[in-house]
Amino acid sequence: MARLLHGQHLIISGGLGDIGRAVTLLLAAQGAAVTLSDLRSQAEAEPHVAALRAQHVAARYDQVDVSDAEAVQRWVNAVADGPLGAPSLVVPNAAVVTVQPVLELSLDRWSRELSINLTGAFALAQAAAHRLVQMRRSGRIVFIGSWAGHRPHQSLAAYCVAKAGLRMLMRQLALELADHDILVNEVAPGYVDAGLSGQLFARNHGARDRSIAQVPVHRLSEAADVAREVLHFCDPATRYHTGAVSLMDGGLSLLSGAKP
Ligand SMILES: NC(=O)c1ccc[n+]([C@@H]2O[C@H](COP(=O)([O-])OP(=O)(O)OC[C@H]3O[C@@H](n4cnc5c(N)ncnc54)[C@H](O)[C@@H]3O)[C@@H](O)[C@H]2O)c1
């Protein structure tokens, strides 16, 4: 049976995280070759790379710290010059979160978080778009944003500002790359029962239950739900969305009146 993404090549940062792994597995199952990066060593990445290859697709892992924008550019160029060629599907996904009242947030911490969550995403998207434009090829960029991009949260200043910046970066790229048939969109999850929220839940007793009670639909989303939204934006049949936000927060934004 023909697979939806046959002939496509995904590049994703933070690919060993919970959402990163779900996205790579789902897109590989649909036939996309996968290049992923993260902070961990090649050996640590190997089990996941093997799981991707078990889907009968090519898979490549590189250790890249996205806070080093030049390293990200070198990575994208090395990948594009390699056997898999220029990536056609681009998912800037790596992120960290600092929970600290804004009055206690150090300049170092602020800068580090923006360099990973915002500048790192910019470096990946821009470098990949450059290669597509040079080759006159179409493509898709899907940012992993957050409902924190349009609604402030207690003690999450750097994260919220980075995700708000990411939203405008997404819109800016959508406008500037439309002529090149590169469609740019964002998936904006609320509480996911995995990854960054999952780590916060594990550290704070009762936080998971409180979050479930807060969400209008009274449940959390899963990493696989986020991956399905990414697939939707990468599906060749989704050809008219650009500059769009897929908000998947179970109704949280309705409570605050905040809009994407
Ligand atoms: N989990 C949630 O509830 C939630 C909600 C909204 C948005 N998101 C977004 O989803 C995306 C994925 O996060 P996740 O929840 O899977 O968390 P995660 O911690 O499981 O994954 C993040 C990955 O990014 C990597 N990373 C961190 N710093 C890096 C750096 N400097 N260079 C390269 N890689 C780095 C980590 O090693 C990790 O593997 C993030 O953009 C996050 O903001 C998550």
PDBQT file of the ligand as one rigid body, heavy atoms in Angstrom, charges set to zero:
ROOT
HETATM    1  N1  LIG A 301       4.766  18.108  26.926  1.00  0.00    +0.000 N 
HETATM    2  C1  LIG A 301       3.910  19.096  26.859  1.00  0.00    +0.000 C 
HETATM    3  O1  LIG A 301       2.972  19.195  27.644  1.00  0.00    +0.000 OA
HETATM    4  C2  LIG A 301       4.032  20.146  25.788  1.00  0.00    +0.000 A 
HETATM    5  C3  LIG A 301       3.009  21.092  25.662  1.00  0.00    +0.000 A 
HETATM    6  C4  LIG A 301       3.104  22.073  24.698  1.00  0.00    +0.000 A 
HETATM    7  C5  LIG A 301       4.204  22.093  23.856  1.00  0.00    +0.000 A 
HETATM    8  N2  LIG A 301       5.200  21.172  24.010  1.00  0.00    +0.000 N 
HETATM    9  C6  LIG A 301       6.331  21.264  23.112  1.00  0.00    +0.000 C 
HETATM   10  O2  LIG A 301       6.629  19.998  22.566  1.00  0.00    +0.000 OA
HETATM   11  C7  LIG A 301       8.008  19.974  22.155  1.00  0.00    +0.000 C 
HETATM   12  C8  LIG A 301       8.674  18.675  22.593  1.00  0.00    +0.000 C 
HETATM   13  O3  LIG A 301       8.739  18.640  24.005  1.00  0.00    +0.000 OA
HETATM   14  P1  LIG A 301       8.395  17.337  24.868  1.00  0.00    +0.000 P 
HETATM   15  O4  LIG A 301       7.206  17.662  25.659  1.00  0.00    +0.000 OA
HETATM   16  O5  LIG A 301       8.415  16.121  24.022  1.00  0.00    +0.000 OA
HETATM   17  O6  LIG A 301       9.621  17.347  25.901  1.00  0.00    +0.000 OA
HETATM   18  P2  LIG A 301      10.898  16.379  25.986  1.00  0.00    +0.000 P 
HETATM   19  O7  LIG A 301      11.714  16.934  27.101  1.00  0.00    +0.000 OA
HETATM   20  O8  LIG A 301      10.457  14.957  26.080  1.00  0.00    +0.000 OA
HETATM   21  O9  LIG A 301      11.598  16.614  24.590  1.00  0.00    +0.000 OA
HETATM   22  C9  LIG A 301      12.384  17.742  24.316  1.00  0.00    +0.000 C 
HETATM   23  C10 LIG A 301      13.677  17.246  23.675  1.00  0.00    +0.000 C 
HETATM   24  O10 LIG A 301      14.475  18.380  23.340  1.00  0.00    +0.000 OA
HETATM   25  C11 LIG A 301      15.799  18.060  23.650  1.00  0.00    +0.000 C 
HETATM   26  N3  LIG A 301      16.597  19.267  23.885  1.00  0.00    +0.000 N 
HETATM   27  C12 LIG A 301      16.563  20.097  24.954  1.00  0.00    +0.000 A 
HETATM   28  N4  LIG A 301      17.502  21.046  24.839  1.00  0.00    +0.000 NA
HETATM   29  C13 LIG A 301      18.125  20.834  23.662  1.00  0.00    +0.000 A 
HETATM   30  C14 LIG A 301      19.178  21.473  22.996  1.00  0.00    +0.000 A 
HETATM   31  N5  LIG A 301      19.799  22.540  23.526  1.00  0.00    +0.000 N 
HETATM   32  N6  LIG A 301      19.579  20.975  21.801  1.00  0.00    +0.000 NA
HETATM   33  C15 LIG A 301      18.967  19.889  21.264  1.00  0.00    +0.000 A 
HETATM   34  N7  LIG A 301      17.965  19.229  21.857  1.00  0.00    +0.000 NA
HETATM   35  C16 LIG A 301      17.553  19.696  23.050  1.00  0.00    +0.000 A 
HETATM   36  C17 LIG A 301      15.728  17.207  24.915  1.00  0.00    +0.000 C 
HETATM   37  O11 LIG A 301      16.920  16.440  25.090  1.00  0.00    +0.000 OA
HETATM   38  C18 LIG A 301      14.502  16.381  24.636  1.00  0.00    +0.000 C 
HETATM   39  O12 LIG A 301      14.825  15.126  24.043  1.00  0.00    +0.000 OA
HETATM   40  C19 LIG A 301       8.638  21.240  22.750  1.00  0.00    +0.000 C 
HETATM   41  O13 LIG A 301       8.745  22.225  21.744  1.00  0.00    +0.000 OA
HETATM   42  C20 LIG A 301       7.638  21.670  23.780  1.00  0.00    +0.000 C 
HETATM   43  O14 LIG A 301       7.689  23.052  24.057  1.00  0.00    +0.000 OA
HETATM   44  C21 LIG A 301       5.139  20.203  24.943  1.00  0.00    +0.000 A 
ENDROOT
TORSDOF 0
